[in-house]
C-alpha cells in the first residue's frame, strides 16, 4: 500500500514541478493538479496513522510528503503572483475602458458640433 501511495506522490510531485516550470499553465492543468492533489491528500489522511511495513517505508513516505508540500508552497506563491497580475490587468483594463468611453463621448459631441456648424 505504501508503495502505491509513494508512486502517486512521485507523480504529483512531477506534475507540481511541471506547473512550476511552465510560464503559463492552462486552466485545465491547474484544475487537474488541484483535483489530483486533493484526492491524494484525502487518501493520505484516511491512511494516517498507518502501520508502516518498515521504518524505511515510513521515512520514505515522510520524505516524499515533505518534498511535495515544499513544492506545493512554491506553487501557491506562483498562483498568488498570477492572481496579482490578473488584478493589475483588470484595473488597467477598467481604466482603459473608461478612457475609451470618454473619448467616444467627446468625439461624438465634436462630430455633432461640426455637423451643426456646417
N, C-alpha and C positions, 0 to 999 in steps of 0.2 A: 504494500500500500504506500509506503514512504517513497519507494522508487517512482511510482506513478505521480505522486504529488511533486517530487523533485523535478521530474520531466516537465510537468505543467508549469512549474515555477521558472524553469530554464526557458521554456517557450515564451512565457510572459515577459521575462527579462529581455529576451531577444526583441520582442515587439516594442518594449519600452525603449530600448536602445535605438531601434529604427525610428521611432517617433522623435526621439531627441536629436537624431542626426538629420532628419528631414526638415527643411526650412519651412515648408507649408504643407503639413499633413492634411489629407482630405477629411471631411466631416465623417465619412464612413470609417476611416481609420481610427479617429478618436472614439467614435461610438463603439466600434468593435473592441477596441482596447478596454474601454470602460466596462463593457459587459463581461468580457473575459476576466478582467481583474476582480470585479465584484463577485462573480461566481466562484472563482478560485479562493478568494479570501473568505467567502462564506463557508466553503467546504473546510477550509483550514480551521475556522472557528469551531465547526462541529466536531472535528477530529481532536481538538485540544480539550483536556490534556490527553495525550495518547501514550501508548506504551511503545516506545521505540524498540525496534528489534535489536539495536545495539547502540552504544554510546556514540560510535562513529556516525550512524544514521541520524541520530538526534543532532549532533554537531553540524553535519552536512545540511540538514534541513534548516537549522537555525541560521547558518551562514547564508544560505540561499534566500531565506526570508529577509534577513537584514540587508543584503545586497539589493534585492528587489525593492524594498521600501526606500532605500537611499536613492535609487534611480527614480522612484516614484516622486520623491520630493523635488528632484530636478525637473521632472516632467510637469509637476504642478506649477513650479516657477515659470516654466515656458508658457503654460496655458495662461497664467496671470499676465505675462508680458503681452501675449496675443490679445487678451481681453482689453488691456490698457491701450494698445494700438487701435483696436476697434473703437473704443470710446473716443479717442482723439480724432479718428477719421469721421465718426458720426458728428462730433461737434463741428469739425471743419466743413462737412457736407451741409450741415444746417446753416452755418454762416454763409456758405456759398449760395445756397438756395435763397436765402434772404436777400443777398446782394443781387442775384439774378432777377428776383421778383421786383426789387426796387428799380432796377434798370428797365425792366419791361414796362413798369408803370410810367416811369419818366419818359421813356421812349414813345409810349402810346400817347401821352399828353402832348409831347412836342410834335408828333405827327399830326394830331388833330389841330393844333395851333397853326401849323403850316397849311393845312387844308383850308382852314377858316380864312387865313390871310390871303390865299391865292385867288 
